[in-house]
Amino acid sequence: MSTVDTKNNLKATLLLIDVQKDFHVPDGSLAVPNSDKDAGRLVDFIRRNKHKIDRVVATMDSHYKLHIAHPGFWVDGATKTKHPDPFTLISHKDVVDKKWIPDPSAKLDIDVVKDLSWLTGSADLLGSDGKTLQLQKYVEYYTKSLESKGRFVHTIWPEHCIIESDGHTLVDKVREALEEWTESTKNEVEYVRKGQNLLTEMFSAIAAEVPISEDTATNKELIRSLKDDSPSNLLLVCGQAKSHCVNHTLRDIVADWPKERISKIILLNDCTSPVPGFEKEGEIFESDMKKIGVQTIPAEQVWGFW
């Protein structure tokens, strides 16, 4: 199918979600199967269509080692020495029963929760001085809030996308293609970091799963710029992983997108794959997007589709 649309002369914003080494085979710490093939198709698309892409926004999962979704944050309540294995699920009940507790020896920056007004019933989370966040009470609050949203039970991941590590960087061949795009179009890639707050998971680039501060609340500026400021006709979305970060970023975007323009959002469904064990979530996500009018098509069909 043709990749050139001469009739409508459409342009596109390309939203790349977490196209980082740690999510890609063969060496990523949280490598998604088929991510290398996804990245290859993405690179081909960028190179073939660089003059049809007038804006690139790349989100970057960005964590510290003692993030709440990493093993080092937690220890078992019995011995207080064993960290959970990657892919352990920690439920609200597990936390209340103290099966897993925050590592008491970890020197965590609890000041990342700077405004306790974000936390419902926050007075109960404070120590006797009225200022210090009590981590045990907080994780009980957090896991309950997370499960009430009906998305995921809190999951422990392999350490990934540690800020300034090699795994935090873009996949080499994608970075090279974007450098070629910049050289050709004289536009710079816009980078958006997410996930720096230690105390909350942030799959979506728009908002944390449990917002606990201004920096983890809805990124209204990003949504506004994608929706209103871009000269593009189309919003093309891809990256890793289809089951999690692509899933929840796009869900948050469409929730604030004009219904009459939903069909101008395109999920490049051959440039994204699910985390193993979460294939169903990826399938449900793509099905849900189709139902509301988001186009879900392979990258090579984008321009011919229109």
N, C-alpha and C positions, 0 to 999 in steps of 0.2 A: 504494500500500500504506500502511496506517496507520502512523504514527510513534509511537503511544501504546500501551503495554502495560499495560492495567489489570489483567490477570490476575495477573501476577507482580510488578508494581510494581518493576521492575528499575531500578537506578541504575548509573552508569558513571563510570569514570576515563577521561578523554580525554588520551592521550599524543600531543602535537604534536611532531614531529621536524623541527627546523630550518625552521620556516615563516618564513623571513627574506627580506628584500628582495633580497639578492644571488642567491637561487635562483629568483626570480620574474620573469616577463616583465612589462613590456617592457624594464626598465632594469637588471636584475640582471647583475652581471659574470659569473655562472655560471648564467644563467637556464635553467630547465627548460621545454621546450615544454609547453603546456597547464597550467602551474602557476597561471596566473591563473584558469582555470576550476576547477581543484582548490580554490583558495582560496575562490572564490565558493560552491561547494557546501559547503565547510566552514563558512563564515559562516552560510549558511542553516540548516545542521544545528544549530549552536550556538544560534542565535536561536529555532529551533522547539522545542528540547529543553533549554533552560537549566536547568529544574528537574529534569531526569533526570540531569544531569551534576553529580556532587557533588565532583569533584576534577579539576583541570587541571594537567598537568605539561608544560612547554614546554622542550625542549632547544634550546640555542643554540650553533651552530657558532661558535667564537671563536678567531681566529688573529691572529698577528703577521705583519708584512710579510715577514720572512725565514724563514717556515716552510719546512720541508723539502719540502712539496708546492707551493711557489710558485717562480716562475722566479728570483727574486733570490737564492735559496739556492745556485744552481748556476751554473757557467760551463763552457764547452767546454774540454777539456784541452789542445787545440792552441794556442789563442790566449789563453785565460784572460780573454777579454773578452766573449764572446757568451753571453747567457742562453738557456736553452731556451724554445721557444715553448710556450704553453699547449697541453695535450693531448699533449705529448711523453711517450713511454713511456721510462723509464730502467730498464734491466734490470740485474741483478747483473753480468752480463758487461760491460755498458757501463761500470759503475763500476770493475770490476777492470781493464779495459783503459784506464781514464782518459779515455774519450770524454767523460764529464761528471764534474766534480769539485766539491766544495764551494768556493764563491768564497773564495779566500784573503784577499781584502780585507775581507770581511764580519766585523764584530765581533759574533759570535754568542755568546749566553749558553749556554755549554756546561755551566754549573752546573745546568741543568734536569735533568741526569742526576746526581742527588745521591747515589744509592746504587748503586754499580756491581755489587752482588751480583745486581741484576736482569738483568745482561747475562752470558749464558753465555760463559765464556772471556774475561772482561772484562780480565784482566791484559794480554792482547795488544793492547788498545785504548788503553793508557796510554802517555804519553811517558816519557822517562828519569827524570823526577821522581817517577814512580809515582802521580801525581795528575791530570795533565792529559789530558783525553780527546782522542785524535787523530782528527780528523774524517774523514780519508780511510779509516782503518781502521774507523771507526764506520759510515760509509755502506756499506762492503762488508759488514759484519755485518748492517746493517739490511736491505739489499735481499735478501740471502740469506735472512734470517729471514722477510721478507715473502713471498717467492716459495715458500718451503717450506710455507706455509699453503694455497697453491693458490687464493687468492682473486683478487688482481690483481697485475700488474706495477706498480711504482711509477709513478704518474701525476702529471705536472705540471699543475696547474689554474690558470686565471686567478686572480689575487689576489681573494680573496673573504672576506666576513665578518670584515674587519679590525676588531679591537676598537675600539669607540666610533665607528666610521664609520656612515654612514646605512644602508649595505647590511647591517650587523650587526643592525639592528633588525627587529622583527616587521613583516610586511606590514600596512599601515595598516588595511585593512578587517577583518583578523583581530584586530588589537589592539583596534579599536573594539568588535567583537563580544564579546571577552573582558572589556572594561571593563563592558559591559552585563551580562554574566554575573556579574561580581563585585558590581555594584550590586544585582542581583536576588537573588543567593544569599548575599551577604556572605562569600563565600569568596575568597581571593586565589589567583592563578596562582602555581605554584611553578616557578622557572626553574633549569635545570641547564646550566651551561656545559661545553663539551667542546672539545678541540683546542688549548688554550693552549700545550702543550709544543711547542717548536720542532722537536724531533728525531724525532717519530713521527706518522704519520697516525692519525686517530681518526674513522673513519666512524661507528662505534657509540657511542652514549651510555653504554654499559656498560663498554667497555674499548677501549684503543688496539689497532690492528692488530698492533703489536709493543710490548707493555708494557715500559717502561724505568724506571719509577718508581712510587711509591705512588699518585700522582695519575693515572697512566695505566693502572693495573691495574683489575681488576674492581670496579665500583662496587657493592659488596655492599649498601650501605645503600639505594641506589635500587631494586635488585631486591627487597630485603626489603620496602620500603615499598609497592611495587606489588603484591607477592604476598600480604603478610600484614597490613599495617597499614590498607590502604584499606577503607572500609566498602562500597565498590562491589561489585556483582555481576559487572560486565563491564569489560574493558580494551579500549578503542577506540584504534586506532593509525593515524596518517596523517602526511603531511608530505612532505618532499623530501630526497633523491630516492629513488624506489622501488628503483633499481638499487644504491644505495650506503648512505646513512645509515639509511633506513627498513629496508632489507634486513638490514643487520648488527646494528642495534639489536634488531630483533625476533628474529633468530636467537639472539642472546645471551640474550634474555629467556626464550624457550621452552626453552632448554637447561637452565634452572634452575627451570622451572615444573612444578607437579604435573600429571602426565599426565591425571588425572581432571578437571582444570579447564581443559585446553587449549581446549575448545570455547567457553569464556567469553572468549577473546581474539578480537577482531574486527579485521581489516584493512579499513579503509574504502578500497576499491580504486578509487573514483572521486575520491579526494582525495589522490592521489599519482601521480607520473609518473616515468619514467626519464630519466637523462642521455642526450642523443643519442649514439648509437654503443654504448650499453650496454643497449639494449632487451631483448636476450636474457637478460641477468642479471636484469632485472626480471621477466621471464616465468618464469624458473627459480625465483626466489624465491617468487613467488606460488604456483606449482605445488607447491613443497616445503612451504609452509605448509598448503595444502589437504590434502596427504597425511598430515600429522601431526595434523590435526583443527582447525587454526585456521580460523575462519570468514572468508571473503573475499567481502564483499558491498558494494553501494553504500550510502552513508550513509543515504539515505531509507528503506532497508529494515530498519534495525537493530531497531527496536522491534517492528515487525510480524513480523520473522523469529522472534522469541522468543514 
